[in-house]
Amino acid sequence: MTTNVILVIDDDKVVRNTLILVLARMGFMKILPAGDGKEGIGLIEAYNPNLVFADYEMPRMGGKEVIDWIRLNDRPAFPKIKIIAMSGSDHREEVESIVMAAGADDFLPKPFDLAKLRDMVQTLLTEA
């Protein structure tokens, strides 16, 4: 059995730590934090995570740019990285449309619903 590696990219430390805590309580052992997209890409290159949470609006590099980079650099030799984009924007429908068109696998509005979060993670990590 492989250990899933999950990367949480969010500039809001409270959101980032909350997600890490929820994922740890779900039983995930390898969870990496990043404070912005540039830091996140460095961790993607180093650890090739199975799942990435990416906030839409961050300094230096936002979630849409992270999604673009991941999809541009998908490696055939590795499993496709699953992406959950997140946003607390007042324009959630517009943001959701943008990130899904860019290649996100799902969208999680903030503040997030824990049951929805759990379902998304379980569904994405069990897809072949």
Buried (B, 14 or more C-beta within 10 A) or exposed (E): EEEBBBBBBBBBEEBBEBBBEBBEEBEBEEBBBBBBBBBBBEBBEEEBBBBBBBBBBBEEBBBBBBBBBBBEEEEEEEEBBBBBBBBBBEEBEEBBEBBBEBBBBBBBBBEBEEEEBBEBBEEBEEEE
